[in-house]
């Protein structure tokens, strides 16, 4: 009779003990420097991308680029991020993060220093693409390095620091750029990151040890599939970013970009089926919490549109400049540090990260609902309280989400095999880059379509010959007559003013629709949070397991 084999799955305690044994028991100065370096890199990437989008109107005016031409500069930077992001996870696993980060950071700094002096359009596009390729290596290696070099009892505080740098960079960018623009130069949209990156390099140089040369075992893995997949995702990202400007499927260029990206993804699939890469464990991702957390990461990135798109546009349509918009958005960044520290303490005291995530989403939804009372008369001061509440929601939601992802990585067995942790990390970084940009693109599309709808609906009540319309035209004409060259000119200016008022109200109504969309998306995300399965152990339990192992070692010695 043949003997049957029974696979015994390790218990949560065994998994926790293995994770605790793989991580240092005490914190030292070198890993802290390394963690500070990689977290700073993640913040630099976010800040650079945000500053480019804020400063592009000034940049194209300074260099004489048209609106259509300058639209490709930001897309070139984002395409570089998308192309190299998932690839970097595997390169970091094979070569170590130190070599990749130091080389990429040096190139990134040099590119940003000279980018403002480039006046050739082709050169600007090439430098923006290379800037995205080099800075795209910063983000994916952040948590991978931090999780391997910090004791479990300090892990929640590492997540808090990570959330502070990344989320804070999004919300501080308008104020920072406005100050640069007012007191220095718009070129500091690039030089700001070029100034911070060398500090990151110092932390990485002294904080991340130089790894030993990896041992060669068998044939080296092929990365042709990665090339196809990364190029396909990058081209699709560019197509989506340019879709609204090109009028989507009515544009031959959009169709060509979309078809090219889809074809490259199909090539990646064929390559996977014919010659799978042993470093990619796609079947491992078929887990309930892993799939749900990927969806929730996309949803969370979409909720950031409140501070990235809606509030700035709500003020920009009235002619506010970045330095006037910044005071409204920066209120989202002010509570981040104390909130992050509070959230870390709660996680360490066995607070469920799912509940923390849900509280953050609820605060964000309530703030968006309050903002739906927006009118075209609002100024930056009207957003202070709601943006403060939004900052509370985004801080708690970010730390709760990342906390759930880390626990899923530990207890789903991602740390058991290298290919699992690499695949797990690449999966979430792909969603972060592509999903986050897709969410912002969708919000821009919704605002454009709703503005057209409201403009048409409002136009039905502003028709030639209507007595109310004629009365308004006559009243405005009388007021403008003294400062016009004649009655005809005053009447034409009056018609233009009424058209501008109608357009302003249409934009305002579309902004309200955007806030309501954010609120309802948070409600949908709360349903997904309720479907998440509880982790076997929490951060407090993991810390206790590691402390118990330390005591056992001390007693044996």
MIVEX-793342 format. One record per residue (C-alpha): residue number from 0; residue in one letter; x, y, z. Coordinates in nm, 4 decimals. Each point is the difference from the previous one (the first is absolute). Last residue first. Layout:
REM MIVEX-793342
i/aa/X/Y/Z
NUM/A/X/Y/Z
...
This chain:
REM MIVEX-793342
i/aa/X/Y/Z
556/X/2.2894/3.1821/2.6946
555/X/-0.3139/-0.2090/0.0112
554/X/-0.1864/0.2595/0.2103
553/X/0.1032/0.2797/-0.2351
552/X/-0.1170/-0.1932/-0.3049
551/X/-0.3367/-0.0739/0.1627
550/X/-0.0398/0.3651/0.1020
549/X/0.0649/0.1130/-0.3583
548/X/-0.2524/-0.2511/-0.1331
547/X/-0.2614/0.1316/0.2441
546/X/0.0667/0.3562/-0.1155
545/X/-0.0561/-0.1127/-0.3589
544/X/-0.3297/-0.1693/0.0833
543/X/-0.1203/0.3029/0.1985
542/X/0.0719/0.2315/-0.2933
541/X/-0.1923/-0.2289/-0.2340
540/X/-0.2944/-0.0081/0.2417
539/X/-0.0100/0.3783/0.0196
538/X/0.0169/0.0234/-0.3770
537/X/-0.3024/-0.2251/-0.0459
536/X/-0.0358/-0.3767/-0.0271
535/X/-0.2214/-0.2304/-0.2091
534/X/-0.0878/0.2877/-0.2382
533/X/-0.3722/0.0638/-0.0295
532/X/-0.1576/-0.0696/-0.3362
531/X/-0.0869/0.3003/-0.2110
530/X/-0.3681/0.0195/-0.0999
529/X/-0.0707/0.2952/0.2319
528/X/0.2813/0.1896/-0.1731
527/X/-0.1727/-0.0645/-0.3335
526/X/-0.3216/0.1559/0.1316
525/X/0.1986/0.2967/0.1314
524/X/0.1434/0.0461/-0.3510
523/X/-0.3521/0.0404/-0.1381
522/X/-0.0698/0.2713/0.2600
521/X/0.3295/0.1687/-0.0883
520/X/-0.1051/-0.0023/-0.3669
519/X/-0.3258/0.1653/0.1038
518/X/0.1826/0.2891/0.1670
517/X/0.2459/0.0407/-0.2876
516/X/-0.2867/0.0118/-0.2528
515/X/-0.1761/0.2600/0.2154
514/X/0.3117/0.2177/-0.0091
513/X/0.0233/-0.0377/-0.3789
512/X/-0.3671/0.0884/-0.0465
511/X/0.0628/0.3188/0.1994
510/X/0.2935/0.0797/-0.2304
509/X/-0.2321/-0.0494/-0.3015
508/X/-0.2463/0.2467/0.1529
507/X/0.2764/0.2587/0.0423
506/X/0.1165/-0.0452/-0.3594
505/X/-0.3529/0.0604/-0.1254
504/X/-0.0338/0.3042/0.2278
503/X/0.3224/0.1475/-0.1348
502/X/-0.1095/-0.0647/-0.3613
501/X/-0.3308/0.1783/0.0600
500/X/0.1810/0.2929/0.1601
499/X/0.2426/0.0164/-0.2926
498/X/-0.2898/-0.0020/-0.2497
497/X/-0.1687/0.2806/0.1985
496/X/0.3231/0.1988/-0.0065
495/X/0.0432/-0.0528/-0.3752
494/X/-0.3560/0.1234/-0.0654
493/X/0.0714/0.3130/0.2070
492/X/0.3241/0.0602/-0.1893
491/X/-0.1931/-0.0139/-0.3289
490/X/-0.2572/0.2460/0.1350
489/X/0.2718/0.2411/0.1150
488/X/0.1642/-0.0175/-0.3430
487/X/-0.3295/0.0764/-0.1729
486/X/-0.0733/0.2911/0.2358
485/X/0.3328/0.1656/-0.0615
484/X/0.3690/0.0139/0.0821
483/X/-0.0535/-0.1644/0.3387
482/X/0.0704/0.1191/0.3542
481/X/-0.3193/0.2043/0.0508
480/X/-0.2081/-0.2627/-0.1808
479/X/0.0999/-0.2856/0.2302
478/X/-0.2710/0.0505/0.2645
477/X/-0.2684/0.0684/-0.2580
476/X/0.1028/-0.3103/-0.1938
475/X/-0.0224/-0.2079/0.3179
474/X/-0.3600/0.1107/0.0578
473/X/-0.0986/-0.0422/-0.3647
472/X/0.1516/-0.3479/-0.0179
471/X/-0.1681/-0.1038/0.3252
470/X/-0.3407/0.1253/-0.1201
469/X/0.0438/-0.1704/-0.3358
468/X/0.0736/-0.3319/0.1712
467/X/-0.3038/0.0369/0.2248
466/X/-0.2239/0.0942/-0.2938
465/X/0.1125/-0.2957/-0.2147
464/X/0.0785/0.1234/-0.3497
463/X/0.3301/-0.1840/-0.0293
462/X/0.0188/-0.2985/0.2301
461/X/0.1542/-0.0506/0.3434
460/X/-0.2225/-0.2608/0.1672
459/X/0.0913/-0.2787/-0.2442
458/X/0.3632/0.1063/0.0375
457/X/-0.0015/-0.1226/0.3590
456/X/-0.0792/-0.3506/-0.1191
455/X/0.2614/0.0141/-0.2780
454/X/0.2696/0.1310/0.2356
453/X/-0.0989/-0.2571/0.2602
452/X/0.0491/-0.2842/-0.2479
451/X/0.3273/0.1361/-0.1390
450/X/0.1340/0.0489/0.3529
449/X/-0.1081/-0.3548/0.0874
448/X/0.2016/-0.1386/-0.2911
447/X/0.3162/0.1940/0.0854
446/X/-0.0240/-0.0752/0.3727
445/X/-0.0547/-0.3708/-0.0644
444/X/0.2987/-0.0151/-0.2371
443/X/0.2261/0.1730/0.2538
442/X/-0.1158/-0.2442/0.2688
441/X/0.0713/-0.2926/-0.2315
440/X/0.3498/0.1286/-0.0716
439/X/0.0691/0.0367/0.3739
438/X/-0.1144/-0.3572/0.0588
437/X/0.2078/-0.1288/-0.2922
436/X/0.3072/0.1687/0.1473
435/X/-0.0511/-0.1755/0.3321
434/X/-0.0765/-0.3315/-0.1642
433/X/0.3102/0.0049/-0.2191
432/X/0.2500/0.0993/0.2692
431/X/-0.1502/-0.1559/0.3131
430/X/-0.1385/-0.3018/-0.1867
429/X/0.3421/-0.0781/-0.1444
428/X/0.1572/0.0522/0.3426
427/X/-0.2459/-0.2415/0.1567
426/X/0.0721/-0.2812/-0.2437
425/X/0.3762/0.0620/-0.0012
424/X/0.0112/-0.0465/0.3793
423/X/-0.1931/-0.3272/-0.0034
422/X/0.2024/-0.1323/-0.2948
421/X/0.3283/0.0781/0.1753
420/X/-0.1244/-0.1425/0.3309
419/X/-0.1110/-0.3191/-0.1707
418/X/0.3101/-0.0460/-0.2134
417/X/0.2190/0.0250/0.3090
416/X/-0.1795/-0.2819/0.1853
415/X/-0.1310/-0.0137/0.3578
414/X/-0.0427/0.3763/0.0379
413/X/-0.3192/0.0029/-0.2060
412/X/-0.1542/-0.2700/0.2187
411/X/-0.3495/0.1456/0.0181
410/X/0.0644/0.0933/0.3648
409/X/0.2844/0.2446/-0.0561
408/X/-0.1109/0.1560/-0.3283
407/X/-0.3571/0.0348/0.1257
406/X/0.1283/0.1742/0.3125
405/X/0.1947/0.2438/-0.2188
404/X/-0.3019/0.0705/-0.2220
403/X/-0.2288/0.0581/0.3002
402/X/0.2447/0.2500/0.1509
401/X/0.0327/0.1756/-0.3357
400/X/-0.3784/0.0442/-0.0060
399/X/-0.0277/0.1115/0.3635
398/X/0.2894/0.2448/-0.0388
397/X/-0.1530/0.1548/-0.3118
396/X/-0.3560/0.0064/0.1384
395/X/0.1049/0.1647/0.3266
394/X/0.1986/0.2721/-0.1770
393/X/-0.2559/0.0510/-0.2784
392/X/-0.2869/0.0392/0.2460
391/X/0.1807/0.2389/0.2325
390/X/0.1191/0.2056/-0.2966
389/X/-0.3564/0.0087/-0.1376
388/X/-0.1208/0.1322/0.3359
387/X/0.2574/0.2796/-0.0214
386/X/-0.1054/0.0555/-0.3608
385/X/-0.3622/0.0372/0.1134
384/X/0.0929/0.2551/0.2637
383/X/0.2248/0.2129/-0.2231
382/X/-0.2090/-0.0196/-0.3179
381/X/-0.2003/0.3216/0.0487
380/X/0.3217/0.1939/0.0647
379/X/0.1258/-0.0739/-0.3524
378/X/-0.2892/0.1945/-0.1536
377/X/-0.3580/-0.1025/-0.0707
376/X/-0.2231/0.2241/-0.2131
375/X/-0.0464/-0.2575/-0.2783
374/X/-0.1842/-0.2257/0.2422
373/X/0.1014/-0.3099/0.1920
372/X/-0.2577/-0.1863/0.2109
371/X/0.1517/-0.3178/-0.1457
370/X/0.3013/0.0772/0.2199
369/X/-0.1908/-0.1316/0.3020
368/X/-0.0603/-0.3285/-0.1851
367/X/0.3689/-0.0204/-0.0901
366/X/0.0934/0.0509/0.3671
365/X/-0.2449/-0.2723/0.1060
364/X/0.1421/-0.2422/-0.2583
363/X/0.3586/0.0713/0.1081
362/X/-0.0898/-0.0511/0.3666
361/X/-0.1750/-0.3303/-0.0817
360/X/0.2964/-0.1163/-0.2084
359/X/0.2390/0.0709/0.2875
358/X/-0.2192/-0.1788/0.2523
357/X/-0.0201/-0.3017/-0.2334
356/X/0.3789/-0.0158/-0.0354
355/X/0.0429/0.0087/0.3776
354/X/-0.2604/-0.2747/0.0306
353/X/0.1875/-0.2124/-0.2527
352/X/0.3244/0.0743/0.1857
351/X/-0.1436/-0.1812/0.3089
350/X/0.1311/0.1634/0.3165
349/X/0.2375/-0.2328/0.1866
348/X/0.1695/0.2687/0.2117
347/X/0.2803/0.0287/-0.2567
346/X/-0.2588/0.0902/-0.2628
345/X/-0.1392/0.2741/0.2256
344/X/0.3468/0.1370/0.0677
343/X/0.0708/0.0158/-0.3746
342/X/-0.3318/0.1781/-0.0610
341/X/0.0867/0.2610/0.2622
340/X/0.3449/0.0568/-0.1554
339/X/-0.1566/0.0353/-0.3454
338/X/-0.2605/0.2401/0.1332
337/X/0.2618/0.2139/0.1730
336/X/0.2034/0.0192/-0.3255
335/X/-0.2904/0.0331/-0.2448
334/X/-0.2001/0.2734/0.1738
333/X/0.1448/0.2867/-0.2101
332/X/-0.0032/-0.1757/-0.3388
331/X/-0.3722/0.0323/-0.0789
330/X/0.0121/0.3635/0.1116
329/X/0.2572/0.0484/-0.2751
328/X/-0.2772/-0.0188/-0.2601
327/X/-0.1710/0.3273/0.0940
326/X/0.3184/0.2014/0.0579
325/X/0.1369/-0.1238/-0.3370
324/X/-0.2797/0.1417/-0.2177
323/X/0.1156/0.3611/0.0425
322/X/0.3675/-0.0794/-0.0742
321/X/-0.1171/-0.2141/-0.2933
320/X/-0.1962/0.2919/-0.1558
319/X/-0.3762/0.0545/0.0393
318/X/-0.1853/0.0993/-0.3161
317/X/-0.3511/-0.1005/0.0990
316/X/0.0272/-0.3308/-0.1859
315/X/0.3233/-0.0597/0.1932
314/X/-0.1799/-0.0171/0.3364
313/X/-0.2244/-0.2984/-0.0771
312/X/0.2817/-0.1377/-0.2151
311/X/0.2384/-0.0149/0.2979
310/X/-0.2704/-0.1565/0.2241
309/X/-0.1059/-0.2614/-0.2569
308/X/0.3276/-0.1182/-0.1517
307/X/0.2790/-0.1064/0.2390
306/X/-0.1729/0.0622/0.3341
305/X/-0.3258/-0.1797/-0.0748
304/X/0.1629/-0.2200/-0.2654
303/X/0.1635/-0.1869/0.2885
302/X/-0.3203/-0.2074/0.0149
301/X/0.1052/-0.1717/-0.3249
300/X/0.3254/-0.1199/0.1536
299/X/-0.2056/-0.1578/0.2762
298/X/-0.2195/-0.1818/-0.2499
297/X/0.2992/-0.1412/-0.1889
296/X/0.1524/-0.1177/0.3272
295/X/-0.3380/-0.1451/0.0946
294/X/-0.0099/-0.2063/-0.3191
293/X/0.3489/-0.1367/0.0702
292/X/-0.1006/-0.0667/0.3598
291/X/-0.2970/-0.2013/-0.1242
290/X/0.2193/-0.2143/-0.2275
289/X/0.2551/-0.0693/0.2750
288/X/-0.2726/-0.0621/0.2583
287/X/-0.1656/-0.2726/-0.2051
286/X/0.3133/-0.1723/-0.1250
285/X/0.0887/-0.0734/-0.3614
284/X/0.3254/0.1981/0.0151
283/X/0.2039/-0.3186/0.0490
282/X/-0.1082/-0.1199/-0.3454
281/X/0.2058/0.2877/-0.1484
280/X/0.3317/-0.1185/0.1420
279/X/0.2503/0.1959/-0.2113
278/X/0.3664/-0.0745/0.0759
277/X/-0.0138/-0.3262/-0.1973
276/X/-0.0774/0.1907/-0.3183
275/X/-0.2448/-0.1977/-0.2123
274/X/0.1032/-0.1056/-0.3506
273/X/-0.2961/-0.0774/-0.2265
272/X/-0.2882/0.1195/0.2176
271/X/0.1835/0.3040/0.1367
270/X/0.1300/0.0951/-0.3448
269/X/-0.3544/-0.0184/-0.1356
268/X/-0.1217/0.2240/0.2836
267/X/0.2824/0.2502/-0.0558
266/X/-0.0812/0.0070/-0.3720
265/X/-0.3640/0.0723/0.0864
264/X/0.1186/0.2862/0.2212
263/X/0.2041/0.1306/-0.2940
262/X/-0.3068/-0.0177/-0.2277
261/X/-0.2162/0.1857/0.2557
260/X/0.2558/0.2795/0.0231
259/X/0.0284/0.0311/-0.3777
258/X/-0.3786/-0.0047/-0.0483
257/X/-0.0480/0.2722/0.2627
256/X/0.2723/0.2192/-0.1470
255/X/-0.1309/-0.0400/-0.3552
254/X/-0.3596/0.0656/0.1054
253/X/0.1088/0.3123/0.1881
252/X/0.1927/0.1245/-0.3033
251/X/-0.2955/-0.0636/-0.2312
250/X/-0.2240/0.2138/0.2169
249/X/-0.3755/-0.0537/0.0118
248/X/0.0553/-0.2776/0.2548
247/X/0.1064/0.2451/0.2742
246/X/-0.0521/0.3680/-0.0750
245/X/0.3757/0.0740/-0.0288
244/X/0.0006/0.2210/0.3127
243/X/-0.2101/-0.2470/0.1986
242/X/0.2075/-0.2971/-0.1150
241/X/0.3443/0.1497/0.0652
240/X/0.0352/-0.1489/0.3472
239/X/-0.1691/-0.3246/-0.1065
238/X/0.2307/-0.0442/-0.2998
237/X/0.3065/0.0802/0.2112
236/X/-0.1021/-0.2657/0.2532
235/X/-0.0635/-0.2505/-0.2786
234/X/0.3502/0.0663/-0.1326
233/X/0.1548/-0.0522/0.3453
232/X/-0.2038/-0.3172/0.0606
231/X/0.1125/-0.1492/-0.3322
230/X/0.3639/0.0964/0.0545
229/X/-0.0028/-0.1595/0.3457
228/X/-0.1716/-0.3169/-0.1243
227/X/0.2220/-0.0477/-0.3063
226/X/0.3226/0.0714/0.1872
225/X/-0.1046/-0.2186/0.2891
224/X/-0.0705/-0.2872/-0.2396
223/X/0.3464/0.0446/-0.1507
222/X/0.1491/-0.0263/0.3493
221/X/0.1526/-0.3455/-0.0193
220/X/0.1208/-0.1621/0.3191
219/X/0.3670/-0.1008/0.0106
218/X/0.0647/-0.3678/-0.0715
217/X/0.0978/-0.2101/0.2952
216/X/0.1149/0.1398/0.3321
215/X/0.2243/0.3039/0.0054
214/X/0.0813/0.1186/0.3488
213/X/-0.0782/0.3640/0.0626
212/X/0.2983/0.2342/0.0532
211/X/0.0003/0.1146/0.3593
210/X/-0.2129/0.2982/0.0910
209/X/0.1429/0.3454/0.0828
208/X/-0.1667/0.1015/0.3233
207/X/-0.2893/0.2498/0.0007
206/X/0.0230/0.2818/0.2573
205/X/0.3210/0.1842/-0.0900
204/X/-0.0542/0.0251/-0.3759
203/X/-0.3796/0.0039/0.0293
202/X/-0.0030/0.2906/0.2466
201/X/0.2489/0.1944/-0.2126
200/X/-0.2026/-0.0717/-0.3159
199/X/-0.3184/0.1333/0.1628
198/X/0.1819/0.3222/0.0851
197/X/0.1109/0.0145/-0.3662
196/X/-0.3695/-0.0355/-0.1031
195/X/-0.1267/0.3023/0.1955
194/X/0.1644/0.2753/-0.2067
193/X/-0.0812/-0.1582/-0.3378
192/X/-0.3573/-0.0394/0.1253
191/X/-0.0298/0.3761/0.0537
190/X/0.1955/0.0705/-0.3184
189/X/-0.2808/-0.1283/-0.2215
188/X/-0.2986/0.2113/0.1133
187/X/0.2749/0.2419/0.0965
186/X/0.0003/0.1150/-0.3629
185/X/-0.3139/0.2017/0.0862
184/X/0.2330/0.2542/0.1556
183/X/0.0791/0.1513/0.3396
182/X/-0.2493/0.1983/0.2123
181/X/-0.3435/-0.0398/-0.1607
180/X/0.0542/-0.3141/-0.2043
179/X/0.1933/-0.1724/0.2767
178/X/-0.2696/0.0898/0.2531
177/X/-0.2789/-0.1235/-0.2281
176/X/0.1935/-0.3192/-0.0660
175/X/0.0285/-0.0720/0.3715
174/X/-0.3622/0.0854/0.0727
173/X/-0.1243/-0.2194/-0.2868
172/X/0.2416/-0.2893/0.0891
171/X/-0.0884/-0.0316/0.3701
170/X/-0.2988/-0.2284/-0.0542
169/X/0.1556/-0.2609/-0.2284
168/X/0.3332/-0.0059/0.1862
167/X/-0.1824/-0.0514/0.3297
166/X/-0.1627/-0.3184/-0.1295
165/X/0.3357/-0.1534/-0.0928
164/X/0.2162/0.1249/0.2874
163/X/-0.2586/-0.0395/0.2752
162/X/-0.1170/-0.3408/-0.1240
161/X/0.3549/-0.1385/0.0040
160/X/0.0651/0.1399/0.3469
159/X/-0.3206/-0.1616/0.1271
158/X/0.0918/-0.3323/-0.1623
157/X/0.3382/0.0160/0.1737
156/X/-0.1783/0.0792/0.3273
155/X/-0.2167/-0.3099/-0.0453
154/X/0.3158/-0.2128/-0.0580
153/X/0.1775/0.1112/0.3170
152/X/-0.1138/-0.3001/0.2063
151/X/0.0833/-0.2278/-0.2913
150/X/0.3649/0.1007/-0.0010
149/X/0.1086/0.1863/-0.3168
148/X/0.2283/-0.1181/-0.2786
147/X/-0.1991/-0.2358/-0.2207
146/X/-0.3222/0.2021/0.0044
145/X/0.1839/0.3209/-0.0888
144/X/0.1726/-0.1469/-0.3044
143/X/-0.3162/-0.1285/-0.1663
142/X/-0.1945/0.3025/0.1268
141/X/0.2089/0.2409/-0.2062
140/X/0.1231/-0.2048/-0.2972
139/X/-0.3010/0.0727/-0.2224
138/X/0.0157/0.3806/0.0521
137/X/0.3534/0.0964/-0.0929
136/X/0.0448/-0.1892/-0.3304
135/X/-0.2576/0.2157/-0.1792
134/X/0.2279/0.2969/0.0616
133/X/0.2418/-0.1222/-0.2673
132/X/-0.2576/-0.0933/-0.2656
131/X/-0.2115/0.3090/0.0671
130/X/0.3002/0.2292/-0.0340
129/X/0.0971/-0.1854/-0.3175
128/X/-0.3427/0.0718/-0.1502
127/X/0.0169/0.3656/0.1045
126/X/0.3503/0.0270/-0.1517
125/X/-0.1177/-0.1501/-0.3297
124/X/-0.3068/0.2256/-0.0159
123/X/0.2125/0.3082/0.0763
122/X/0.2547/-0.0993/-0.2657
121/X/-0.2734/-0.0373/-0.2622
120/X/-0.1404/0.3425/0.0912
119/X/0.3384/0.1724/-0.0251
118/X/0.0228/0.2694/0.2659
117/X/0.1884/-0.1902/0.2713
116/X/0.1163/0.2304/0.2816
115/X/-0.2799/-0.0995/0.2402
114/X/0.0985/-0.3705/-0.0421
113/X/0.3647/0.0528/0.1015
112/X/-0.0312/-0.0435/0.3772
111/X/-0.2829/-0.2514/-0.0303
110/X/0.2042/-0.2294/-0.2236
109/X/0.3062/0.0134/0.2254
108/X/-0.2044/-0.0887/0.3079
107/X/-0.1721/-0.2920/-0.1752
106/X/0.3329/-0.1376/-0.1219
105/X/0.1441/0.0025/0.3531
104/X/-0.3193/-0.1474/0.1446
103/X/-0.0058/-0.2833/-0.2563
102/X/0.3563/-0.1047/0.0779
101/X/-0.0442/0.0193/0.3779
100/X/-0.3385/-0.1733/-0.0032
99/X/0.1031/-0.2897/-0.2225
98/X/0.3243/-0.0765/0.1822
97/X/-0.1577/0.0150/0.3454
96/X/-0.3220/-0.1898/-0.0770
95/X/0.1645/-0.3395/-0.0509
94/X/0.0896/-0.1576/-0.3333
93/X/-0.2506/-0.2835/-0.0403
92/X/-0.2780/0.1115/0.2357
91/X/0.0469/0.3625/-0.0969
90/X/-0.0162/-0.0927/-0.3683
89/X/-0.3219/-0.1882/0.0702
88/X/-0.1713/0.2894/0.1754
87/X/0.1433/0.2418/-0.2547
86/X/-0.1866/-0.1648/-0.2888
85/X/-0.3372/0.0805/0.1592
84/X/0.0863/0.3738/0.0057
83/X/0.2161/0.0370/-0.3142
82/X/-0.2666/0.0399/-0.2671
81/X/-0.2621/0.1770/0.2115
80/X/0.2387/0.2627/0.1322
79/X/0.1411/0.0627/-0.3476
78/X/-0.3518/0.0348/-0.1397
77/X/-0.0820/0.2497/0.2771
76/X/0.2934/0.2238/-0.1015
75/X/-0.0934/-0.0209/-0.3696
74/X/-0.3633/0.0781/0.0868
73/X/0.1082/0.3136/0.1847
72/X/0.1871/0.1198/-0.3080
71/X/-0.2694/-0.1110/-0.2486
70/X/-0.2457/0.2721/0.1074
69/X/0.2644/0.2601/-0.0822
68/X/-0.0478/-0.0559/-0.3734
67/X/-0.3794/0.0329/0.0102
66/X/0.0114/0.3184/0.2095
65/X/0.2670/0.1637/-0.2142
64/X/0.3648/0.0292/0.0988
63/X/0.1607/0.3453/0.0202
62/X/0.2607/-0.0889/0.2623
61/X/-0.1234/0.2316/0.2782
60/X/-0.3654/-0.0487/-0.0896
59/X/0.0399/-0.3775/-0.0071
58/X/0.1660/0.0046/0.3410
57/X/-0.2540/0.2336/0.1590
56/X/-0.2919/-0.2193/-0.1070
55/X/0.1987/-0.3152/0.0978
54/X/0.0646/0.1112/0.3572
53/X/-0.2797/-0.1830/0.1790
52/X/0.0288/-0.3242/-0.1992
51/X/0.3782/-0.0012/0.0350
50/X/-0.0218/0.0750/0.3731
49/X/-0.2299/-0.2980/0.0572
48/X/0.2293/-0.2437/-0.1814
47/X/0.3028/0.1337/0.1857
46/X/-0.1703/-0.0186/0.3412
45/X/-0.1113/-0.3606/-0.0477
44/X/0.3454/-0.1102/-0.1149
43/X/0.1706/0.1953/0.2806
42/X/-0.2275/-0.1535/0.2647
41/X/0.0919/-0.3533/-0.1059
40/X/0.3679/0.0968/0.0021
39/X/-0.0333/0.1426/0.3517
38/X/-0.1385/-0.3370/0.1106
37/X/0.3017/-0.1723/-0.1624
36/X/0.2485/0.2275/0.1773
35/X/-0.1693/0.0016/0.3417
34/X/-0.0079/-0.3797/-0.0124
33/X/0.3687/-0.0112/-0.0859
32/X/0.0888/0.2430/0.2776
31/X/-0.2038/-0.2056/0.2460
30/X/0.1687/-0.3174/-0.1266
29/X/0.3393/0.1559/0.0816
28/X/-0.0882/0.1393/0.3435
27/X/-0.1091/-0.3242/0.1637
26/X/-0.3370/-0.1412/0.1035
25/X/-0.0168/-0.3167/0.2009
24/X/-0.1578/-0.3363/-0.0773
23/X/0.0965/-0.0018/-0.3655
22/X/-0.2426/-0.1732/-0.2373
21/X/0.0186/-0.3596/-0.1238
20/X/-0.0669/-0.1436/0.3469
19/X/-0.3124/0.2114/0.0361
18/X/-0.1299/-0.1196/-0.3371
17/X/0.0640/-0.3638/0.0941
16/X/-0.1649/0.0494/0.3394
15/X/-0.3024/0.1645/-0.1639
14/X/-0.0350/-0.2837/-0.2498
13/X/0.0215/-0.2563/0.2795
12/X/-0.2590/0.1934/0.2018
11/X/-0.2297/0.0183/-0.3028
10/X/0.0193/-0.3807/-0.0329
9/X/0.2071/-0.1622/-0.2722
8/X/-0.1910/-0.1982/-0.2620
7/X/0.0461/-0.3735/0.0176
6/X/0.0021/-0.1694/-0.3398
5/X/-0.0958/-0.3655/0.0317
4/X/0.1804/-0.2569/-0.2120
3/X/-0.1579/-0.3346/-0.0704
2/X/0.2019/-0.3210/0.0257
1/X/-0.0675/-0.2436/-0.2768
0/X/-0.1485/-0.3312/0.1031
